[in-house]
Amino acid sequence: MVRRVNDLVSVPKRPSLRVQSEQQNWRERTLRGVTLAMLPCYVLVALWYAFVQRVLPPMIGVFALSSSVTVVAVFARSLPFGLRTALAMGTLYLPCIAALRYGGFSPNPFIAFGMICVMGTLLLGRKAGLVLLVACALTIASTGFLHGTHVVERVPHWQSMLDSADAATTVRVTFIFALVTATLILAVNYLLTRSEELVAEKEHSLETLRQEQAERERISRNLELREAAFHKARELELLGRLAGSMAHDFNNALLVIWASLDELSLLPTLPEGAEGPLADLRTAADQASATTKQLRAFGPMAPRRASEIALTPLLQKAKAMFARVLPPNITLELDLELDAVIVADEGEVLRVLMNLALNARDAMRDGGKLILRVRPPTAAESAVPLPEIPAPGPDAPRSAGVVVIDVEDNGSGMSAEVKERIFEPFFTTKQASGTGLGLASTRDLLAAHGGHIEVESETGVGTTISLLWPAVHPRGEQTEEHPAPAPTEPVVVLLVDDDEAVRLALRRSLTRAGMTVLDAPDGASALTLARRHQSPIHLLCTDCVMPGPPVRKLIADFRELHPGRVLVCSGYAPAETGLHPDVFDDFLPKPFSGETLVARVHAVLRAPASGS
């Protein structure tokens, strides 16, 4: 994965077509600038020979021709660049040959030959420059040979053309030298400018490369931290699944214990002194049930059921939980300024508070104080816009504003940079020991309930995390205005559970309530019973996870056979088995007492059908 990120942020190579285009543009500018500089030189020299020094009439035509060809080389952009470059150098090469032919080895042609070689190198490359150098050298040597063998004769009085005492000659030579040299300087200036551009571009590229390399290293480090956090989250998920599986088995055992205690309590006579031990057993079973619910709450498959929760007993329960994980050098205090009620899943709220408490513990390595506080919101907190959630139904409790739950510590605090990133998924300051998901999941949970989270922290002072949670008016204990009417015929329940002890305990509880119970250890056996039973089956009471066909198939086939209701009773959440809430009518999490089961069966049979 790190290699993949390096490939993504590595500096791409510049395409060759782009380089060629940029080089070609520079060569076009150089050709245009040099040839435009040579054009007035040709025109002025031609005028000079025509009106001032009329010693070489052929030179007038030569420079006139060079001027015309130069105009073509500059403005005929439709011609190939190589042809235009050859024309431009030819316009300079032709006057040089004519000057050597008629006047011998005067200095200006040699400067022009050097300029031809420089132009060829700039515009066509090093090889072209060397070829032009050889051509110019051969031209000079050939001219000397032809003059020496008298094959070609110089013009009469050619010495006068180089007479430095002659004012006109001095002006002419100086003028031609200045123009040719200026053109050469212009060509060299283009080269220097190009070199400076390349150096600046290289420096810019190197700086960009350094920045991208630093960014790549930062991404790699961040990715390593995220991978470590991801693996840690996977480990915690596996531990949570293991804890949930163990809690499920414990819940089944507790359900049998509760059912047995209910049966013992209904006996007409008990041995003397048995009531105390039975009460102790029930208390111990209740404590074990609370412990398994806490264990289940922190697993990834915990069943979620929103209900009204009073914060005072909830925080007292949280304090008892925190005492098991906080070291002795951390003092835990409760500050309950008001007793509010919220609507949420108790396990989710406990898990949020536990995450915040563990963060506070890590910030107080040398000890400190942790305060759990429930208070009304301040004026600023009341003005905070809360996320919009779907409107509650008509039976939902009335809103009571907002209540604030503070988790405050006097630990090391957070810097401004850390505070800005604490809600980023997988961001953690605990290296491999943290997952970086605690505060992100807390924020999402609060947003889902229409709440908000705020963080105040100062380095060396401590941190206060405030949970702004919508409060409700408690509806209180609701009594049955219309108790369930006595059925004209016994209620028939199809009970399905793969744990035999649980199935027998539930069967006894339902039978005591006057119901007819058909029980089966799996879905296939249950469907067989449903097909053979001629009279209606009023309710299917089934576990979520059992051998055989999936529970959703069991429910679908049962509804085709009988128009009954479906009550799912399990320690697992229905969603983890692919069971959608629309498929069943109600869900009862294990463990529960026999009385609770009977009451829930009557409630489901009275309620409108929610399944399909």
KAJO-V889596 format. One record per backbone hydrogen bond with DSSP energy under -1.0 kcal/mol. NH is the residue of the N-H (numbers start at 1). CO is the residue of the C=O. If there is no record, write none. Layout:
[[NH & CO] [NH & CO]]
This chain:
[[5 & 1] [6 & 2] [7 & 3] [8 & 4] [9 & 5] [10 & 6] [19 & 15] [20 & 16] [21 & 17] [22 & 18] [23 & 19] [24 & 20] [25 & 21] [26 & 22] [27 & 23] [28 & 24] [29 & 25] [30 & 26] [31 & 27] [32 & 28] [33 & 29] [34 & 30] [35 & 31] [36 & 32] [37 & 33] [38 & 34] [39 & 35] [42 & 38] [43 & 39] [44 & 40] [45 & 41] [46 & 42] [47 & 43] [48 & 44] [49 & 45] [50 & 46] [51 & 47] [52 & 48] [53 & 48] [59 & 56] [60 & 57] [62 & 58] [63 & 59] [64 & 60] [65 & 61] [66 & 62] [67 & 63] [68 & 64] [69 & 65] [70 & 66] [71 & 67] [72 & 68] [73 & 69] [74 & 70] [75 & 71] [76 & 72] [77 & 75] [79 & 76] [84 & 80] [85 & 81] [86 & 82] [87 & 83] [88 & 84] [89 & 85] [90 & 86] [91 & 87] [93 & 89] [94 & 90] [96 & 92] [97 & 93] [98 & 94] [99 & 95] [100 & 96] [101 & 97] [102 & 98] [103 & 99] [104 & 100] [106 & 104] [111 & 107] [112 & 108] [113 & 109] [114 & 110] [115 & 111] [116 & 112] [117 & 113] [118 & 114] [119 & 115] [120 & 116] [121 & 117] [122 & 118] [123 & 119] [124 & 120] [125 & 121] [129 & 125] [130 & 126] [131 & 127] [132 & 128] [133 & 129] [134 & 130] [135 & 131] [136 & 132] [137 & 133] [138 & 134] [139 & 135] [140 & 136] [141 & 137] [142 & 138] [143 & 139] [144 & 140] [145 & 141] [146 & 142] [147 & 143] [148 & 144] [149 & 145] [151 & 146] [152 & 146] [155 & 102] [158 & 155] [160 & 157] [162 & 159] [166 & 163] [170 & 166] [171 & 167] [172 & 168] [173 & 169] [174 & 170] [175 & 171] [176 & 172] [177 & 173] [178 & 174] [179 & 175] [180 & 176] [181 & 177] [182 & 178] [183 & 179] [184 & 180] [185 & 181] [186 & 182] [187 & 183] [188 & 184] [189 & 185] [190 & 186] [191 & 187] [192 & 188] [193 & 189] [194 & 190] [195 & 191] [196 & 192] [197 & 193] [198 & 194] [199 & 195] [200 & 196] [201 & 197] [202 & 198] [203 & 199] [204 & 200] [205 & 201] [206 & 202] [207 & 203] [208 & 204] [209 & 205] [210 & 206] [211 & 207] [212 & 208] [213 & 209] [214 & 210] [215 & 211] [216 & 212] [217 & 213] [218 & 214] [219 & 215] [220 & 216] [221 & 217] [222 & 218] [223 & 219] [224 & 220] [225 & 221] [226 & 222] [227 & 223] [228 & 224] [229 & 225] [230 & 226] [231 & 227] [232 & 228] [233 & 229] [234 & 230] [235 & 231] [236 & 232] [237 & 233] [238 & 234] [239 & 235] [240 & 236] [241 & 237] [242 & 238] [243 & 239] [244 & 240] [245 & 241] [246 & 242] [247 & 243] [248 & 244] [249 & 245] [250 & 246] [251 & 247] [252 & 248] [253 & 249] [254 & 250] [255 & 251] [256 & 252] [257 & 253] [258 & 254] [259 & 255] [260 & 256] [261 & 257] [262 & 258] [263 & 259] [264 & 260] [265 & 261] [267 & 264] [274 & 271] [278 & 274] [279 & 275] [280 & 276] [281 & 277] [282 & 278] [283 & 279] [284 & 280] [285 & 281] [286 & 282] [287 & 283] [288 & 284] [289 & 285] [290 & 286] [291 & 287] [292 & 288] [293 & 289] [294 & 290] [295 & 291] [296 & 292] [297 & 293] [299 & 296] [302 & 299] [307 & 344] [309 & 342] [311 & 340] [314 & 310] [315 & 311] [316 & 312] [317 & 313] [318 & 314] [319 & 315] [320 & 316] [321 & 317] [322 & 318] [323 & 319] [324 & 321] [325 & 322] [326 & 322] [330 & 327] [331 & 368] [333 & 370] [335 & 372] [337 & 374] [342 & 309] [344 & 307] [349 & 345] [350 & 346] [351 & 347] [352 & 348] [353 & 349] [354 & 350] [355 & 351] [356 & 352] [357 & 353] [358 & 354] [359 & 355] [360 & 356] [361 & 357] [362 & 358] [363 & 359] [364 & 361] [367 & 364] [368 & 329] [370 & 331] [371 & 408] [372 & 333] [373 & 406] [374 & 335] [375 & 404] [382 & 378] [383 & 379] [384 & 381] [396 & 393] [400 & 471] [403 & 469] [404 & 375] [405 & 467] [406 & 373] [407 & 465] [408 & 371] [409 & 463] [412 & 363] [419 & 415] [420 & 416] [421 & 418] [424 & 421] [426 & 436] [427 & 424] [433 & 430] [434 & 431] [441 & 437] [442 & 438] [443 & 439] [444 & 440] [445 & 441] [446 & 442] [447 & 443] [448 & 444] [449 & 445] [450 & 447] [451 & 446] [452 & 468] [454 & 466] [456 & 464] [458 & 462] [460 & 412] [461 & 458] [462 & 458] [463 & 409] [464 & 456] [465 & 407] [466 & 454] [467 & 405] [468 & 452] [469 & 403] [471 & 401] [472 & 341] [473 & 398] [493 & 516] [494 & 539] [495 & 518] [496 & 541] [497 & 520] [503 & 499] [504 & 500] [505 & 501] [506 & 502] [507 & 503] [508 & 504] [509 & 505] [510 & 506] [511 & 507] [512 & 508] [514 & 511] [515 & 510] [516 & 491] [518 & 493] [520 & 495] [526 & 522] [527 & 523] [528 & 524] [529 & 525] [530 & 526] [531 & 527] [532 & 528] [533 & 529] [538 & 492] [539 & 492] [540 & 565] [541 & 494] [542 & 567] [543 & 496] [554 & 550] [555 & 551] [556 & 552] [557 & 553] [558 & 554] [559 & 555] [560 & 556] [561 & 557] [562 & 558] [564 & 562] [565 & 538] [567 & 540] [568 & 586] [569 & 542] [570 & 588] [577 & 574] [578 & 575] [579 & 574] [583 & 580] [585 & 566] [586 & 566] [588 & 568] [590 & 570] [597 & 593] [598 & 594] [599 & 595] [600 & 596] [601 & 597] [602 & 598] [603 & 599] [604 & 600] [605 & 601] [606 & 602] [607 & 603]]
